[in-house]
């Protein structure tokens, strides 16, 4: 695996955005001559410091993709637990005008709960596509409580990137559909790989960013 070159020291700009769910925040990592915006949000238990989100922010501006790292209002307010899905959707809808302000097609995305939000709202908001990182197909140990309908109902081109040992749904558990699916071997829900795995942590992130960059290249 050859790896992906990362954008060196791209300036970041932070923007606070009022929504009906409270004040949200966007961290912009702009690309020169950008052709797309990738807006990605965090999960229910973490923030935009997640390794996959930061890896994408380091690579995609070099592919003329501006990255917008989105922090939901509950996270900006310093709360520890995410609110109900309806409230998450409200916050995302309120952010959308700011995400489309650059005048570029917007790919909606997120990890875990953020991926569910992107899928649920993509069609109504006019997203160009959806990037679903660590999509929580079901609660751990409860495959009968499937959330596949959210993924299959996105209504736009969708790419799922899933860890090979994700307890919220391994790649082989996903139903057939029009979405693409990329497996990151040995990775858990946070894309962490064991030290004894034949794939290193850096290689796993290279695999993820290469897959996403290639998919985004195919959208334009």
C-alpha positions as CSV (number, residue, x, y, z in Angstrom):
1,X,0.0,0.0,0.0
2,X,1.6,3.2,-1.2
3,X,-0.3,5.6,1.1
4,X,-1.8,8.9,0.4
5,X,-0.1,12.3,0.5
6,X,-1.5,14.6,3.2
7,X,-2.1,18.3,2.8
8,X,0.5,20.2,4.7
9,X,-0.7,22.7,7.3
10,X,-3.9,23.6,5.6
11,X,-5.4,26.6,7.5
12,X,-8.6,25.8,9.4
13,X,-11.5,28.2,9.9
14,X,-14.1,27.8,12.6
15,X,-17.7,29.0,12.1
16,X,-20.5,28.8,14.7
17,X,-24.0,28.3,13.2
18,X,-27.3,28.7,15.1
19,X,-29.8,26.0,14.6
20,X,-33.2,25.1,16.1
21,X,-31.3,22.5,18.2
22,X,-28.7,25.0,19.5
23,X,-25.4,26.4,18.3
24,X,-23.4,24.1,16.1
25,X,-19.9,24.5,14.8
26,X,-18.1,23.9,11.5
27,X,-14.4,23.6,11.2
28,X,-13.5,24.3,7.5
29,X,-10.4,22.8,5.9
30,X,-10.5,24.4,2.5
31,X,-9.1,23.1,-0.8
32,X,-7.7,25.1,-3.6
33,X,-9.9,25.1,-6.6
34,X,-12.4,23.0,-4.7
35,X,-15.0,21.0,-6.6
36,X,-16.9,19.4,-3.7
37,X,-17.6,19.9,0.0
38,X,-17.5,16.9,2.2
39,X,-19.4,17.6,5.4
40,X,-18.8,15.0,8.1
41,X,-20.1,14.8,11.6
42,X,-19.1,12.8,14.7
43,X,-20.8,10.0,16.5
44,X,-22.8,9.9,19.7
45,X,-19.8,9.3,21.9
46,X,-17.0,11.4,20.5
47,X,-16.1,14.5,18.5
48,X,-14.4,15.6,15.3
49,X,-11.0,14.4,16.7
50,X,-11.9,10.9,15.6
51,X,-9.1,9.3,13.7
52,X,-11.1,8.7,10.5
53,X,-12.4,12.3,10.3
54,X,-9.0,13.8,10.9
55,X,-7.4,11.5,8.3
56,X,-9.9,12.6,5.7
57,X,-9.3,16.2,6.7
58,X,-5.6,15.7,6.1
59,X,-5.9,14.1,2.7
60,X,-9.0,15.3,0.8
61,X,-8.1,19.0,0.3
62,X,-5.3,17.7,-1.9
63,X,-8.0,16.1,-4.1
64,X,-9.8,19.5,-4.4
65,X,-12.4,18.6,-1.8
66,X,-13.0,21.1,1.0
67,X,-13.7,19.3,4.3
68,X,-16.2,20.6,6.8
69,X,-16.0,18.9,10.2
70,X,-19.3,19.4,11.9
71,X,-19.9,19.5,15.6
72,X,-23.6,19.0,16.6
73,X,-25.1,21.4,19.1
74,X,-25.0,18.9,22.0
75,X,-21.3,18.5,21.6
76,X,-20.7,22.3,21.3
77,X,-22.7,22.7,24.6
78,X,-20.3,20.3,26.3
79,X,-22.9,17.6,26.9
80,X,-21.8,14.0,27.3
81,X,-24.7,12.2,25.7
82,X,-26.3,12.8,22.3
83,X,-30.0,13.6,22.1
84,X,-32.7,11.7,20.2
85,X,-32.2,11.1,16.4
86,X,-34.9,13.7,15.6
87,X,-32.9,16.4,17.4
88,X,-29.7,15.4,15.6
89,X,-31.5,15.7,12.3
90,X,-32.8,19.2,13.3
91,X,-29.2,20.3,14.0
92,X,-28.0,19.0,10.7
93,X,-30.8,20.6,8.8
94,X,-30.0,23.9,10.4
95,X,-26.4,23.6,9.4
96,X,-27.1,22.9,5.8
97,X,-27.3,26.5,4.5
98,X,-23.8,27.2,5.8
99,X,-22.5,24.0,4.2
100,X,-23.9,25.0,0.8
101,X,-22.8,28.6,1.1
102,X,-19.6,28.0,-0.9
103,X,-21.8,27.2,-3.9
104,X,-20.4,23.6,-4.4
105,X,-22.1,20.2,-4.3
106,X,-22.1,18.9,-0.8
107,X,-21.5,15.3,0.1
108,X,-23.2,14.6,3.5
109,X,-21.3,12.3,5.8
110,X,-20.5,11.2,9.3
111,X,-19.3,8.4,11.5
112,X,-21.7,6.2,13.4
113,X,-24.7,8.3,14.6
114,X,-23.5,11.0,12.2
115,X,-23.7,8.6,9.3
116,X,-27.3,7.8,10.2
117,X,-28.2,11.5,10.2
118,X,-26.6,11.9,6.8
119,X,-28.6,9.0,5.4
120,X,-31.9,10.1,6.9
121,X,-31.7,13.7,5.5
122,X,-29.7,13.3,2.3
123,X,-32.6,13.3,-0.2
124,X,-34.6,16.2,1.3
125,X,-31.5,18.4,1.6
126,X,-30.2,17.7,-1.9
127,X,-26.9,16.1,-0.9
128,X,-24.8,15.0,-3.8
129,X,-24.0,11.7,-2.0
130,X,-23.5,10.2,1.4
131,X,-20.4,8.9,3.1
132,X,-21.2,6.6,5.9
133,X,-18.3,5.8,8.2
134,X,-18.8,3.0,10.7
135,X,-22.5,2.9,10.0
136,X,-24.2,1.4,13.1
137,X,-26.2,-1.3,11.3
138,X,-27.5,-2.6,14.7
139,X,-26.7,-2.3,18.4
140,X,-23.9,-4.6,19.5
141,X,-25.2,-8.1,19.9
142,X,-28.6,-7.3,18.6
143,X,-28.6,-7.9,14.8
144,X,-32.4,-8.2,14.8
145,X,-32.6,-4.5,15.5
146,X,-31.5,-3.5,12.1
147,X,-31.1,0.1,10.8
148,X,-30.6,-1.0,7.3
149,X,-33.7,0.9,6.1
150,X,-31.9,4.2,6.9
151,X,-28.9,3.2,4.7
152,X,-31.0,1.8,1.9
153,X,-33.3,4.8,1.9
154,X,-30.6,7.4,1.5
155,X,-31.7,8.0,-2.1
156,X,-28.3,9.2,-3.3
157,X,-25.0,7.5,-4.1
158,X,-23.7,6.1,-0.9
159,X,-20.4,4.7,0.3
160,X,-20.1,2.7,3.5
161,X,-16.6,2.3,5.1
162,X,-16.8,-0.3,7.8
163,X,-14.3,-1.9,10.2
164,X,-13.9,-5.7,9.8
165,X,-14.6,-6.3,13.4
166,X,-17.1,-3.5,14.1
167,X,-19.6,-4.8,16.8
168,X,-22.2,-2.5,15.3
169,X,-22.2,-4.4,12.1
170,X,-19.4,-6.2,10.3
171,X,-19.1,-5.7,6.5
172,X,-20.5,-9.2,5.7
173,X,-23.7,-8.3,7.7
174,X,-24.7,-5.5,5.4
175,X,-27.6,-6.2,3.0
176,X,-27.2,-5.9,-0.7
177,X,-28.1,-2.6,-2.2
178,X,-26.9,0.2,-4.5
179,X,-24.4,1.5,-1.9
180,X,-20.7,0.8,-2.2
181,X,-19.0,-1.0,0.7
182,X,-15.3,-0.8,1.7
183,X,-14.0,-3.0,4.5
184,X,-11.1,-2.0,6.7
185,X,-9.7,-5.3,7.9
186,X,-9.2,-5.9,11.7
187,X,-10.6,-2.4,12.5
188,X,-13.2,-1.8,15.2
189,X,-16.0,0.8,15.4
190,X,-13.4,3.6,15.8
191,X,-11.2,2.1,13.1
192,X,-8.6,1.1,15.6
193,X,-6.6,-2.0,14.7
194,X,-4.8,-4.3,17.2
195,X,-1.1,-4.0,17.4
196,X,-0.7,-7.6,16.4
197,X,-2.8,-7.2,13.3
198,X,-0.9,-7.5,9.9
199,X,-2.3,-4.1,9.0
200,X,-0.9,-1.1,10.9
201,X,-2.9,1.8,12.1
202,X,-1.4,4.1,9.5
203,X,-2.1,1.5,6.7
204,X,-5.7,1.2,7.8
205,X,-6.1,5.0,7.5
206,X,-4.4,5.0,4.1
207,X,-6.9,2.3,3.0
208,X,-9.8,4.4,4.2
209,X,-8.6,7.7,2.7
210,X,-7.7,6.1,-0.6
211,X,-11.1,4.5,-0.9
212,X,-13.0,7.7,-0.1
213,X,-10.8,9.9,-2.3
214,X,-11.3,7.5,-5.2
215,X,-15.0,7.4,-4.7
216,X,-15.3,11.2,-4.5
217,X,-13.2,11.5,-7.7
218,X,-15.8,9.4,-9.4
219,X,-18.7,11.7,-8.4
220,X,-17.5,14.7,-10.4
